[in-house]
Amino acid sequence: MERKIATNPPVLTVDRHKNLSQKELINEYVLKGKPVILTEAALPWVAMKKWTPDFFKTKYSHIEKTVNGRKIKMADQIDLLFNSTAENPAPYPYNFNMENIFPELVQDTLPRLVYGKTDRILNSMMPKALIQRTQVHELFFGGCGGVFPLHFDELFMHTQITQIYGRKEFYMFPPDQERFLYPEENNFKSSKIKNIFTVDLEKFPLFKECTPVVEMLNQGETLFFPNRWWHTTLMPGPSITYGSSHLNQFNWNLFLDDYYRFFKKSTPLKSALLYSYGKVLGKAMDVREALM
Ligand SMILES: [Fe+2]
């Protein structure tokens, strides 16, 4: 399935490596603000063999999600994925916070990739309240033609996406392209452009000035992109995708600022205390990580 977008043609491609050390990931990609694809890093995961459409259809048939006002059971969604077309896509986004819905499956994504020891979300001193606005482990089920709204990720998290089943095309926009992407006034991480394939260019004329980075993520591959990269996806067929968020010293302060920005009105005292604690904790983590 080929879909055209009204932008400049993509010029950059994403590097592909079989695997990367944490140091290589930080130096070559996080610090340079570049995405990268790890082609084989997730292959040892139990999830890669176990998480098939059939597995979810039989074991989790009763799980339900509402998309566009319609309640859809997992068993029905899996059938819809296989009947999805570009003209009539299966309901999407059909996604779940794994820690709420499938907590027993999180262990199927071990060992953790690339970030390992310095993913601060895993630190025992990390208060859960600070990360309540994001989904650390997320699962997506989509079909041909399904498109995710254009956005960048909550709390300025770095993102790691593994394609468990099928393929998914990523359309990414580096932070310097944001001036062409029309962030919403009341939610600056979400674009007023919901579907990049059907953009009203009279309303959003700058969109055609942007230059995306486009890559197909194949089954078994993992895409990493640093915080603040705008992105959306298009699926050519049935797809199951696992996403996880990462926090380290390079997005720590942006993350804290974003947490506080959101909660300072509703819970001023609690959020100020957590923010201050986070600042101190960040310094302590900096020292600990420097000694690793
Ligand atoms: Fe995202």
py3Dmol code that shows the C-alpha trace and the ligand (Angstrom):
import py3Dmol

protein = """\
ATOM      1  CA  MET A   1       0.000   0.000   0.000  1.00  0.00           C
ATOM      2  CA  GLU A   2       1.428   3.345  -0.981  1.00  0.00           C
ATOM      3  CA  ARG A   3       0.176   6.621   0.431  1.00  0.00           C
ATOM      4  CA  LYS A   4       1.471  10.040  -0.578  1.00  0.00           C
ATOM      5  CA  ILE A   5       1.984  13.000   1.676  1.00  0.00           C
ATOM      6  CA  ALA A   6       2.149  16.631   0.575  1.00  0.00           C
ATOM      7  CA  THR A   7       5.590  17.350   2.019  1.00  0.00           C
ATOM      8  CA  ASN A   8       9.094  17.628   0.643  1.00  0.00           C
ATOM      9  CA  PRO A   9      10.397  14.151  -0.217  1.00  0.00           C
ATOM     10  CA  PRO A  10      12.165  12.370   2.653  1.00  0.00           C
ATOM     11  CA  VAL A  11      15.940  12.853   2.427  1.00  0.00           C
ATOM     12  CA  LEU A  12      17.286  11.141   5.507  1.00  0.00           C
ATOM     13  CA  THR A  13      17.253   7.427   6.152  1.00  0.00           C
ATOM     14  CA  VAL A  14      17.495   5.766   9.539  1.00  0.00           C
ATOM     15  CA  ASP A  15      20.632   3.752  10.327  1.00  0.00           C
ATOM     16  CA  ARG A  16      20.091   0.047  10.896  1.00  0.00           C
ATOM     17  CA  HIS A  17      22.310  -1.975  13.242  1.00  0.00           C
ATOM     18  CA  LYS A  18      22.043  -5.569  14.403  1.00  0.00           C
ATOM     19  CA  ASN A  19      22.439  -4.295  17.942  1.00  0.00           C
ATOM     20  CA  LEU A  20      24.071  -1.374  19.774  1.00  0.00           C
ATOM     21  CA  SER A  21      25.787  -0.903  23.103  1.00  0.00           C
ATOM     22  CA  GLN A  22      24.324   1.636  25.485  1.00  0.00           C
ATOM     23  CA  LYS A  23      27.350   3.880  24.916  1.00  0.00           C
ATOM     24  CA  GLU A  24      26.946   3.773  21.129  1.00  0.00           C
ATOM     25  CA  LEU A  25      23.246   4.534  21.419  1.00  0.00           C
ATOM     26  CA  ILE A  26      23.883   7.558  23.649  1.00  0.00           C
ATOM     27  CA  ASN A  27      26.835   8.976  21.704  1.00  0.00           C
ATOM     28  CA  GLU A  28      25.686   8.332  18.167  1.00  0.00           C
ATOM     29  CA  TYR A  29      21.935   8.766  18.450  1.00  0.00           C
ATOM     30  CA  VAL A  30      20.608  10.306  21.698  1.00  0.00           C
ATOM     31  CA  LEU A  31      23.201  13.107  21.828  1.00  0.00           C
ATOM     32  CA  LYS A  32      22.957  13.704  18.080  1.00  0.00           C
ATOM     33  CA  GLY A  33      19.141  13.610  18.252  1.00  0.00           C
ATOM     34  CA  LYS A  34      18.820  10.840  15.656  1.00  0.00           C
ATOM     35  CA  PRO A  35      16.568   7.775  15.454  1.00  0.00           C
ATOM     36  CA  VAL A  36      18.030   4.314  14.859  1.00  0.00           C
ATOM     37  CA  ILE A  37      16.715   0.832  14.089  1.00  0.00           C
ATOM     38  CA  LEU A  38      18.023  -2.261  15.868  1.00  0.00           C
ATOM     39  CA  THR A  39      17.331  -5.156  13.531  1.00  0.00           C
ATOM     40  CA  GLU A  40      17.939  -8.110  15.841  1.00  0.00           C
ATOM     41  CA  ALA A  41      18.041  -6.847  19.435  1.00  0.00           C
ATOM     42  CA  ALA A  42      14.514  -8.004  20.324  1.00  0.00           C
ATOM     43  CA  LEU A  43      14.674 -11.384  18.594  1.00  0.00           C
ATOM     44  CA  PRO A  44      15.456 -13.307  21.839  1.00  0.00           C
ATOM     45  CA  TRP A  45      12.304 -11.987  23.512  1.00  0.00           C
ATOM     46  CA  VAL A  46       9.623 -14.560  24.359  1.00  0.00           C
ATOM     47  CA  ALA A  47       7.134 -12.022  22.951  1.00  0.00           C
ATOM     48  CA  MET A  48       8.493 -12.452  19.444  1.00  0.00           C
ATOM     49  CA  LYS A  49       7.169 -16.007  19.185  1.00  0.00           C
ATOM     50  CA  LYS A  50       4.310 -15.912  21.669  1.00  0.00           C
ATOM     51  CA  TRP A  51       2.438 -12.659  20.873  1.00  0.00           C
ATOM     52  CA  THR A  52       0.639 -13.717  17.706  1.00  0.00           C
ATOM     53  CA  PRO A  53      -2.814 -12.478  16.643  1.00  0.00           C
ATOM     54  CA  ASP A  54      -4.149 -15.936  17.550  1.00  0.00           C
ATOM     55  CA  PHE A  55      -2.639 -15.756  21.040  1.00  0.00           C
ATOM     56  CA  PHE A  56      -4.447 -12.491  21.798  1.00  0.00           C
ATOM     57  CA  LYS A  57      -7.652 -13.666  20.128  1.00  0.00           C
ATOM     58  CA  THR A  58      -7.903 -16.804  22.245  1.00  0.00           C
ATOM     59  CA  LYS A  59      -6.318 -15.781  25.545  1.00  0.00           C
ATOM     60  CA  TYR A  60      -7.632 -12.198  25.761  1.00  0.00           C
ATOM     61  CA  SER A  61     -10.822 -12.407  23.677  1.00  0.00           C
ATOM     62  CA  HIS A  62     -12.827 -10.575  26.376  1.00  0.00           C
ATOM     63  CA  ILE A  63     -10.544  -7.498  26.626  1.00  0.00           C
ATOM     64  CA  GLU A  64     -12.358  -4.461  25.321  1.00  0.00           C
ATOM     65  CA  LYS A  65     -11.508  -0.971  24.122  1.00  0.00           C
ATOM     66  CA  THR A  66     -13.697   1.870  22.902  1.00  0.00           C
ATOM     67  CA  VAL A  67     -12.571   3.472  19.632  1.00  0.00           C
ATOM     68  CA  ASN A  68     -14.588   6.374  18.207  1.00  0.00           C
ATOM     69  CA  GLY A  69     -17.466   5.557  20.547  1.00  0.00           C
ATOM     70  CA  ARG A  70     -17.553   1.874  19.545  1.00  0.00           C
ATOM     71  CA  LYS A  71     -16.735  -0.873  22.072  1.00  0.00           C
ATOM     72  CA  ILE A  72     -14.611  -3.543  20.430  1.00  0.00           C
ATOM     73  CA  LYS A  73     -13.576  -6.850  21.960  1.00  0.00           C
ATOM     74  CA  MET A  74     -10.066  -8.114  21.257  1.00  0.00           C
ATOM     75  CA  ALA A  75     -11.362 -11.215  19.419  1.00  0.00           C
ATOM     76  CA  ASP A  76     -13.355  -8.967  17.075  1.00  0.00           C
ATOM     77  CA  GLN A  77     -10.482  -6.520  16.614  1.00  0.00           C
ATOM     78  CA  ILE A  78      -8.150  -9.341  15.545  1.00  0.00           C
ATOM     79  CA  ASP A  79     -10.701 -10.395  12.889  1.00  0.00           C
ATOM     80  CA  LEU A  80     -11.043  -6.762  11.813  1.00  0.00           C
ATOM     81  CA  LEU A  81      -7.249  -6.447  11.389  1.00  0.00           C
ATOM     82  CA  PHE A  82      -7.310  -9.188   8.784  1.00  0.00           C
ATOM     83  CA  ASN A  83     -10.180  -7.572   6.883  1.00  0.00           C
ATOM     84  CA  SER A  84      -8.783  -4.051   7.104  1.00  0.00           C
ATOM     85  CA  THR A  85      -8.227  -2.073   3.893  1.00  0.00           C
ATOM     86  CA  ALA A  86      -6.799   1.333   3.015  1.00  0.00           C
ATOM     87  CA  GLU A  87     -10.319   2.528   2.226  1.00  0.00           C
ATOM     88  CA  ASN A  88     -11.930   0.920   5.269  1.00  0.00           C
ATOM     89  CA  PRO A  89      -9.305   0.503   8.010  1.00  0.00           C
ATOM     90  CA  ALA A  90      -9.893  -1.401  11.241  1.00  0.00           C
ATOM     91  CA  PRO A  91     -10.616   0.909  14.212  1.00  0.00           C
ATOM     92  CA  TYR A  92      -7.446   2.598  15.407  1.00  0.00           C
ATOM     93  CA  PRO A  93      -5.722   3.513  17.698  1.00  0.00           C
ATOM     94  CA  TYR A  94      -6.536   0.242  19.472  1.00  0.00           C
ATOM     95  CA  ASN A  95      -3.897   0.353  22.189  1.00  0.00           C
ATOM     96  CA  PHE A  96      -3.467  -0.641  25.833  1.00  0.00           C
ATOM     97  CA  ASN A  97      -1.379   0.224  28.839  1.00  0.00           C
ATOM     98  CA  MET A  98       0.213  -3.164  29.458  1.00  0.00           C
ATOM     99  CA  GLU A  99       0.740  -2.638  33.172  1.00  0.00           C
ATOM    100  CA  ASN A 100      -3.039  -2.285  33.592  1.00  0.00           C
ATOM    101  CA  ILE A 101      -4.308  -4.844  31.102  1.00  0.00           C
ATOM    102  CA  PHE A 102      -1.526  -7.358  30.444  1.00  0.00           C
ATOM    103  CA  PRO A 103       0.886  -7.024  33.411  1.00  0.00           C
ATOM    104  CA  GLU A 104       1.845 -10.697  33.143  1.00  0.00           C
ATOM    105  CA  LEU A 105       3.136 -10.160  29.601  1.00  0.00           C
ATOM    106  CA  VAL A 106       5.647  -7.402  30.386  1.00  0.00           C
ATOM    107  CA  GLN A 107       8.260 -10.015  31.311  1.00  0.00           C
ATOM    108  CA  ASP A 108       8.076 -11.378  27.748  1.00  0.00           C
ATOM    109  CA  THR A 109      10.042  -8.288  26.653  1.00  0.00           C
ATOM    110  CA  LEU A 110      13.130  -9.116  28.704  1.00  0.00           C
ATOM    111  CA  PRO A 111      15.998  -8.568  28.548  1.00  0.00           C
ATOM    112  CA  ARG A 112      15.516  -4.802  28.349  1.00  0.00           C
ATOM    113  CA  LEU A 113      17.224  -3.354  25.298  1.00  0.00           C
ATOM    114  CA  VAL A 114      19.994  -0.770  25.014  1.00  0.00           C
ATOM    115  CA  TYR A 115      19.221   1.468  27.966  1.00  0.00           C
ATOM    116  CA  GLY A 116      19.563  -1.289  30.553  1.00  0.00           C
ATOM    117  CA  LYS A 117      20.888   0.059  33.801  1.00  0.00           C
ATOM    118  CA  THR A 118      20.323   3.759  33.178  1.00  0.00           C
ATOM    119  CA  ASP A 119      16.618   3.711  32.382  1.00  0.00           C
ATOM    120  CA  ARG A 120      15.531   5.849  35.329  1.00  0.00           C
ATOM    121  CA  ILE A 121      11.950   4.572  35.159  1.00  0.00           C
ATOM    122  CA  LEU A 122      13.297   1.311  36.603  1.00  0.00           C
ATOM    123  CA  ASN A 123      15.105   2.998  39.499  1.00  0.00           C
ATOM    124  CA  SER A 124      13.629   1.978  42.865  1.00  0.00           C
ATOM    125  CA  MET A 125      13.783   5.639  44.052  1.00  0.00           C
ATOM    126  CA  MET A 126      11.561   6.750  41.156  1.00  0.00           C
ATOM    127  CA  PRO A 127       8.104   7.798  42.463  1.00  0.00           C
ATOM    128  CA  LYS A 128       5.287   6.222  40.412  1.00  0.00           C
ATOM    129  CA  ALA A 129       3.355   9.497  40.685  1.00  0.00           C
ATOM    130  CA  LEU A 130       5.902  11.227  38.467  1.00  0.00           C
ATOM    131  CA  ILE A 131       5.227   8.911  35.529  1.00  0.00           C
ATOM    132  CA  GLN A 132       1.469   8.489  35.906  1.00  0.00           C
ATOM    133  CA  ARG A 133       0.781  10.407  32.683  1.00  0.00           C
ATOM    134  CA  THR A 134       2.542   8.030  30.369  1.00  0.00           C
ATOM    135  CA  GLN A 135       2.319   4.368  29.456  1.00  0.00           C
ATOM    136  CA  VAL A 136       5.683   2.765  30.077  1.00  0.00           C
ATOM    137  CA  HIS A 137       4.674  -0.434  28.269  1.00  0.00           C
ATOM    138  CA  GLU A 138       2.091  -0.138  25.531  1.00  0.00           C
ATOM    139  CA  LEU A 139       0.592  -2.534  22.964  1.00  0.00           C
ATOM    140  CA  PHE A 140      -1.000  -1.514  19.661  1.00  0.00           C
ATOM    141  CA  PHE A 141      -3.214  -3.636  17.378  1.00  0.00           C
ATOM    142  CA  GLY A 142      -3.908  -2.191  13.933  1.00  0.00           C
ATOM    143  CA  GLY A 143      -4.661  -3.150  10.349  1.00  0.00           C
ATOM    144  CA  CYS A 144      -4.082  -1.982   6.786  1.00  0.00           C
ATOM    145  CA  GLY A 145      -4.668   1.761   6.433  1.00  0.00           C
ATOM    146  CA  GLY A 146      -4.673   2.502  10.166  1.00  0.00           C
ATOM    147  CA  VAL A 147      -3.084   5.888  10.959  1.00  0.00           C
ATOM    148  CA  PHE A 148      -2.055   7.256  14.355  1.00  0.00           C
ATOM    149  CA  PRO A 149      -2.615  10.984  15.050  1.00  0.00           C
ATOM    150  CA  LEU A 150       0.513  13.146  14.669  1.00  0.00           C
ATOM    151  CA  HIS A 151       2.165  13.858  18.033  1.00  0.00           C
ATOM    152  CA  PHE A 152       5.317  13.632  20.107  1.00  0.00           C
ATOM    153  CA  ASP A 153       5.424  11.536  23.235  1.00  0.00           C
ATOM    154  CA  GLU A 154       4.151  12.496  26.661  1.00  0.00           C
ATOM    155  CA  LEU A 155       6.597  13.663  29.341  1.00  0.00           C
ATOM    156  CA  PHE A 156       9.340  14.111  26.720  1.00  0.00           C
ATOM    157  CA  MET A 157      10.151  10.404  26.918  1.00  0.00           C
ATOM    158  CA  HIS A 158      12.521   8.705  24.535  1.00  0.00           C
ATOM    159  CA  THR A 159      10.643   5.979  22.714  1.00  0.00           C
ATOM    160  CA  GLN A 160      11.458   2.429  21.721  1.00  0.00           C
ATOM    161  CA  ILE A 161       9.065   0.605  19.418  1.00  0.00           C
ATOM    162  CA  THR A 162       9.328  -3.086  18.542  1.00  0.00           C
ATOM    163  CA  GLN A 163       7.345  -4.576  15.699  1.00  0.00           C
ATOM    164  CA  ILE A 164       6.090  -7.885  17.070  1.00  0.00           C
ATOM    165  CA  TYR A 165       3.888  -8.922  14.137  1.00  0.00           C
ATOM    166  CA  GLY A 166       3.562  -7.512  10.617  1.00  0.00           C
ATOM    167  CA  ARG A 167       5.080  -4.211   9.509  1.00  0.00           C
ATOM    168  CA  LYS A 168       4.515  -0.563  10.307  1.00  0.00           C
ATOM    169  CA  GLU A 169       5.640   2.521   8.427  1.00  0.00           C
ATOM    170  CA  PHE A 170       6.891   5.423  10.535  1.00  0.00           C
ATOM    171  CA  TYR A 171       6.681   9.045   9.429  1.00  0.00           C
ATOM    172  CA  MET A 172       8.928  11.054  11.730  1.00  0.00           C
ATOM    173  CA  PHE A 173       9.632  14.759  11.940  1.00  0.00           C
ATOM    174  CA  PRO A 174      12.697  16.064  13.803  1.00  0.00           C
ATOM    175  CA  PRO A 175      12.076  18.761  16.437  1.00  0.00           C
ATOM    176  CA  ASP A 176      13.217  21.522  14.027  1.00  0.00           C
ATOM    177  CA  GLN A 177      10.255  20.669  11.746  1.00  0.00           C
ATOM    178  CA  GLU A 178       7.742  21.543  14.454  1.00  0.00           C
ATOM    179  CA  ARG A 179       7.225  24.996  12.933  1.00  0.00           C
ATOM    180  CA  PHE A 180       5.429  23.283  10.028  1.00  0.00           C
ATOM    181  CA  LEU A 181       3.309  20.933  12.126  1.00  0.00           C
ATOM    182  CA  TYR A 182       0.686  23.116  13.822  1.00  0.00           C
ATOM    183  CA  PRO A 183       0.789  22.064  17.501  1.00  0.00           C
ATOM    184  CA  GLU A 184      -2.527  22.504  19.274  1.00  0.00           C
ATOM    185  CA  GLU A 185      -2.724  25.575  21.507  1.00  0.00           C
ATOM    186  CA  ASN A 186      -3.960  23.608  24.525  1.00  0.00           C
ATOM    187  CA  ASN A 187      -1.857  20.487  23.926  1.00  0.00           C
ATOM    188  CA  PHE A 188       1.467  21.378  22.356  1.00  0.00           C
ATOM    189  CA  LYS A 189       2.512  17.733  21.892  1.00  0.00           C
ATOM    190  CA  SER A 190      -0.370  17.021  19.563  1.00  0.00           C
ATOM    191  CA  SER A 191      -0.801  18.423  16.060  1.00  0.00           C
ATOM    192  CA  LYS A 192      -3.966  19.974  14.703  1.00  0.00           C
ATOM    193  CA  ILE A 193      -3.189  17.734  11.716  1.00  0.00           C
ATOM    194  CA  LYS A 194      -4.638  14.371  12.707  1.00  0.00           C
ATOM    195  CA  ASN A 195      -4.025  12.454   9.492  1.00  0.00           C
ATOM    196  CA  ILE A 196      -0.965  13.436   7.457  1.00  0.00           C
ATOM    197  CA  PHE A 197      -2.369  11.754   4.335  1.00  0.00           C
ATOM    198  CA  THR A 198      -5.463  13.953   4.154  1.00  0.00           C
ATOM    199  CA  VAL A 199      -4.119  17.376   5.130  1.00  0.00           C
ATOM    200  CA  ASP A 200      -6.173  20.443   4.256  1.00  0.00           C
ATOM    201  CA  LEU A 201      -3.343  22.533   2.762  1.00  0.00           C
ATOM    202  CA  GLU A 202      -5.461  25.686   2.714  1.00  0.00           C
ATOM    203  CA  LYS A 203      -5.798  25.416   6.467  1.00  0.00           C
ATOM    204  CA  PHE A 204      -2.262  24.100   7.104  1.00  0.00           C
ATOM    205  CA  PRO A 205      -0.146  25.484   4.222  1.00  0.00           C
ATOM    206  CA  LEU A 206       3.195  25.157   6.030  1.00  0.00           C
ATOM    207  CA  PHE A 207       2.842  21.381   6.162  1.00  0.00           C
ATOM    208  CA  LYS A 208       4.168  21.093   2.626  1.00  0.00           C
ATOM    209  CA  GLU A 209       7.416  22.763   3.729  1.00  0.00           C
ATOM    210  CA  CYS A 210       8.377  19.969   6.100  1.00  0.00           C
ATOM    211  CA  THR A 211      10.751  17.131   5.382  1.00  0.00           C
ATOM    212  CA  PRO A 212       9.844  13.855   7.079  1.00  0.00           C
ATOM    213  CA  VAL A 213      11.987  10.828   7.808  1.00  0.00           C
ATOM    214  CA  VAL A 214      10.133   7.741   6.574  1.00  0.00           C
ATOM    215  CA  GLU A 215      11.046   4.158   7.472  1.00  0.00           C
ATOM    216  CA  MET A 216       9.288   0.829   7.376  1.00  0.00           C
ATOM    217  CA  LEU A 217       9.733  -1.104  10.602  1.00  0.00           C
ATOM    218  CA  ASN A 218       9.774  -4.813   9.805  1.00  0.00           C
ATOM    219  CA  GLN A 219       8.722  -7.684  12.036  1.00  0.00           C
ATOM    220  CA  GLY A 220      11.325  -8.186  14.783  1.00  0.00           C
ATOM    221  CA  GLU A 221      12.924  -4.755  14.366  1.00  0.00           C
ATOM    222  CA  THR A 222      13.103  -2.070  17.044  1.00  0.00           C
ATOM    223  CA  LEU A 223      13.018   1.652  16.346  1.00  0.00           C
ATOM    224  CA  PHE A 224      14.455   4.078  18.856  1.00  0.00           C
ATOM    225  CA  PHE A 225      13.810   7.784  18.595  1.00  0.00           C
ATOM    226  CA  PRO A 226      14.829  10.517  21.031  1.00  0.00           C
ATOM    227  CA  ASN A 227      12.337  12.745  22.831  1.00  0.00           C
ATOM    228  CA  ARG A 228      10.483  15.480  20.979  1.00  0.00           C
ATOM    229  CA  TRP A 229      10.503  13.754  17.588  1.00  0.00           C
ATOM    230  CA  TRP A 230       7.035  14.117  16.076  1.00  0.00           C
ATOM    231  CA  HIS A 231       5.669  10.919  14.571  1.00  0.00           C
ATOM    232  CA  THR A 232       2.759   9.070  13.082  1.00  0.00           C
ATOM    233  CA  THR A 233       2.377   5.612  11.567  1.00  0.00           C
ATOM    234  CA  LEU A 234       0.659   3.803   8.739  1.00  0.00           C
ATOM    235  CA  MET A 235       0.186   0.044   8.558  1.00  0.00           C
ATOM    236  CA  PRO A 236       0.229  -1.945   5.333  1.00  0.00           C
ATOM    237  CA  GLY A 237      -1.427  -4.991   6.983  1.00  0.00           C
ATOM    238  CA  PRO A 238      -2.218  -6.631  10.353  1.00  0.00           C
ATOM    239  CA  SER A 239       0.173  -5.333  12.970  1.00  0.00           C
ATOM    240  CA  ILE A 240       1.024  -5.835  16.641  1.00  0.00           C
ATOM    241  CA  THR A 241       3.497  -3.335  18.083  1.00  0.00           C
ATOM    242  CA  TYR A 242       5.071  -2.971  21.498  1.00  0.00           C
ATOM    243  CA  GLY A 243       6.225   0.444  22.681  1.00  0.00           C
ATOM    244  CA  SER A 244       8.152   1.447  25.773  1.00  0.00           C
ATOM    245  CA  SER A 245       9.236   4.775  27.228  1.00  0.00           C
ATOM    246  CA  HIS A 246      12.692   5.655  28.473  1.00  0.00           C
ATOM    247  CA  LEU A 247      14.008   8.251  30.794  1.00  0.00           C
ATOM    248  CA  ASN A 248      17.654   9.115  31.320  1.00  0.00           C
ATOM    249  CA  GLN A 249      19.849  12.075  32.162  1.00  0.00           C
ATOM    250  CA  PHE A 250      19.277  13.616  28.718  1.00  0.00           C
ATOM    251  CA  ASN A 251      15.503  14.035  29.046  1.00  0.00           C
ATOM    252  CA  TRP A 252      15.271  14.185  32.856  1.00  0.00           C
ATOM    253  CA  ASN A 253      14.766  17.949  33.267  1.00  0.00           C
ATOM    254  CA  LEU A 254      12.348  18.197  30.328  1.00  0.00           C
ATOM    255  CA  PHE A 255      10.404  15.329  31.886  1.00  0.00           C
ATOM    256  CA  LEU A 256      10.221  17.036  35.309  1.00  0.00           C
ATOM    257  CA  ASP A 257       9.193  20.367  33.784  1.00  0.00           C
ATOM    258  CA  ASP A 258       6.438  18.661  31.804  1.00  0.00           C
ATOM    259  CA  TYR A 259       5.162  16.823  34.875  1.00  0.00           C
ATOM    260  CA  TYR A 260       5.018  20.054  36.873  1.00  0.00           C
ATOM    261  CA  ARG A 261       3.450  22.075  34.042  1.00  0.00           C
ATOM    262  CA  PHE A 262       0.524  19.643  33.981  1.00  0.00           C
ATOM    263  CA  PHE A 263      -0.094  19.231  37.724  1.00  0.00           C
ATOM    264  CA  LYS A 264       0.826  22.598  39.229  1.00  0.00           C
ATOM    265  CA  LYS A 265      -2.764  23.884  39.069  1.00  0.00           C
ATOM    266  CA  SER A 266      -4.627  20.770  40.243  1.00  0.00           C
ATOM    267  CA  THR A 267      -2.199  19.592  42.956  1.00  0.00           C
ATOM    268  CA  PRO A 268       0.162  22.541  43.603  1.00  0.00           C
ATOM    269  CA  LEU A 269       1.757  21.336  46.838  1.00  0.00           C
ATOM    270  CA  LYS A 270       2.162  17.681  45.894  1.00  0.00           C
ATOM    271  CA  SER A 271       3.491  18.473  42.430  1.00  0.00           C
ATOM    272  CA  ALA A 272       5.952  21.089  43.776  1.00  0.00           C
ATOM    273  CA  LEU A 273       7.264  18.576  46.315  1.00  0.00           C
ATOM    274  CA  LEU A 274       7.625  15.835  43.712  1.00  0.00           C
ATOM    275  CA  TYR A 275       9.278  18.266  41.299  1.00  0.00           C
ATOM    276  CA  SER A 276      11.818  19.331  43.946  1.00  0.00           C
ATOM    277  CA  TYR A 277      12.437  15.710  44.933  1.00  0.00           C
ATOM    278  CA  GLY A 278      12.929  14.866  41.257  1.00  0.00           C
ATOM    279  CA  LYS A 279      15.560  17.585  40.864  1.00  0.00           C
ATOM    280  CA  VAL A 280      17.563  16.221  43.806  1.00  0.00           C
ATOM    281  CA  LEU A 281      17.060  12.628  42.680  1.00  0.00           C
ATOM    282  CA  GLY A 282      18.288  13.538  39.191  1.00  0.00           C
ATOM    283  CA  LYS A 283      21.550  14.902  40.588  1.00  0.00           C
ATOM    284  CA  ALA A 284      22.045  11.753  42.681  1.00  0.00           C
ATOM    285  CA  MET A 285      21.374   9.567  39.641  1.00  0.00           C
ATOM    286  CA  ASP A 286      23.855  11.599  37.575  1.00  0.00           C
ATOM    287  CA  VAL A 287      26.565  10.775  40.105  1.00  0.00           C
ATOM    288  CA  ARG A 288      25.615   7.107  40.355  1.00  0.00           C
ATOM    289  CA  GLU A 289      25.487   6.656  36.597  1.00  0.00           C
ATOM    290  CA  ALA A 290      28.875   8.364  36.163  1.00  0.00           C
ATOM    291  CA  LEU A 291      30.370   5.666  38.391  1.00  0.00           C
ATOM    292  CA  MET A 292      28.799   2.743  36.504  1.00  0.00           C
TER     293      MET A 292
END
"""
ligand_1 = """\
1
LIG
Fe 4.056 8.170 20.149
"""
view = py3Dmol.view(width=600, height=400)
view.addModel(protein, "pdb")
view.setStyle({"model": 0}, {"cartoon": {"style": "trace"}})
view.addModel(ligand_1, "xyz")
view.setStyle({"model": 1}, {"stick": {}})
view.zoomTo()
view.show()
